[in-house]
Amino acid sequence: MCVFLFGGVDGNNVVIPTDIAGYGQYAAVRNVGSGINIPLASLNAIQPLSSPTPFGLHPSMTDLKTLFDQKNMAILCNVGTLLQPTTKADYAAGRYHPANLFSHSDQQNEWQAAVYDQSRRSGWGGRLADHMTAMNGAIPFPVMTSTAGITLFMTGNGKSPLSIPT
């Protein structure tokens, strides 16, 4: 399952470090007066196998905590569309970043297409569905189903996704 939120979430308020130093850095930026600080005690504690640092999920994500604890969900943090780590000088010189880096709509398309150097009319989910259909022959039900309308992510080169109302 893929969940794409179209910019509707603050990732740094979803997965929060709960060690003293990490939470201190979080709280320095999202202090109580900001109105977006999540108290340490209200976080859903998780412990990634790949990190000694403990984290907490947003308090409303109890179902995701359950999936994480059952090892049925993984979390990828600090991912983005940069081609490699980039400094301010690299950015100013036009190196190592996709076009329109600070354009929200362009970056949404970048994520959905997964092609950094050109505009695409298909998304990586749709291209994957095309490939699955080619491997498995005719599939009577669409490989992709959405409750958010037809998006670039779902659009393939040969198959059409199914969009159903919520």
Protein Blocks (a to p, Z undefined) as FASTA:
>chain_A
ZZdeehpacfklmbccfbfklmmmmmmmmgfknopaccfklpccdddfkbcbdcdddfkl
mmmmmmmmnopaccdehiafbfbdcdfklmmnopaiaehklgmklmmmmmmnopakbccf
bdfklmmmmmmmmmnopafbafbdcfebpafklpcfkbccddddZZ
